[in-house]
Amino acid sequence: MYVIAVYDVNTKRVAKMLKLSRRYLNWIQNSVFEGNITPVKLKEYKIKARKIMNEDEDSLIIFQSRHEDWLEKEIIGIDKNPLDIIL
């Protein structure tokens, strides 16, 4: 499945959330990640995120789609993390 994850956490926890999110998804902008992920890996990501977060003051929003092609993405300005890989 294709996922976009957006988090807003206290500055004390930002580095931990960034590191965690980079293990599962591709960084596209400050606190915004995207990528294909299995349901099992997504569940694992959520469990680990909850351990970092204080749910009374932090948030994690996850948008899910069955496939990336079902979502139209338009970038205006700089693409902070192009995913093109040249071999």
C-alpha positions in Angstrom: 0.0 0.0 0.0 1.0 3.6 -0.6 1.2 5.9 2.5 1.8 9.5 3.3 2.6 10.1 6.9 2.7 13.6 8.5 3.7 14.2 12.1 3.7 17.1 14.5 5.5 16.3 17.7 7.2 18.3 20.5 10.7 19.4 19.6 12.1 17.0 22.2 10.8 14.1 20.1 11.4 15.3 16.6 14.7 13.7 16.1 13.4 10.3 17.2 10.3 10.5 14.9 12.5 11.6 12.0 14.8 8.6 12.5 11.9 6.2 12.9 10.0 7.5 9.8 13.1 7.4 7.6 13.4 3.7 8.4 10.0 3.0 6.9 9.3 5.7 4.4 10.9 8.3 2.1 11.4 11.8 3.4 9.7 14.4 1.2 9.5 17.5 3.3 9.8 18.6 7.0 7.8 16.0 9.0 6.3 14.5 5.8 7.1 11.1 4.5 5.7 8.9 1.7 6.2 5.4 0.2 5.0 1.9 -0.4 4.8 -0.2 2.8 3.4 -3.5 3.7 0.5 -3.7 6.2 2.7 -5.4 8.7 5.5 -2.8 8.4 2.8 0.0 8.7 1.5 -1.6 11.9 5.1 -1.9 13.2 5.7 1.8 12.3 2.6 2.9 14.2 3.5 0.9 17.3 7.0 2.3 17.4 5.7 5.9 16.8 3.2 5.6 19.7 6.1 4.7 22.0 7.9 7.9 21.0 4.9 10.2 21.0 2.9 11.8 23.8 -0.6 11.3 22.4 -1.9 14.2 24.6 0.3 16.7 22.7 1.6 15.1 19.5 0.0 13.8 16.3 0.7 11.4 13.5 -1.6 11.5 10.4 -1.4 8.6 7.9 -3.1 8.8 4.5 -3.4 5.4 2.8 -4.0 4.4 -0.8 -3.9 1.0 -2.4 -1.4 2.3 -5.0 0.6 5.4 -5.6 -1.0 5.8 -9.1 -4.4 6.5 -7.4 -3.0 9.7 -6.0 -2.1 12.7 -8.1 0.9 14.6 -6.7 1.9 18.1 -7.9 5.0 19.8 -6.7 5.3 23.5 -6.9 8.8 24.8 -6.2 11.7 22.7 -5.1 11.3 19.0 -4.8 13.3 18.6 -1.6 13.9 14.9 -2.0 13.6 13.6 -5.6 13.3 9.8 -5.6 15.0 9.3 -9.0 17.8 6.8 -8.8 20.3 6.7 -11.6 22.3 3.5 -12.1 
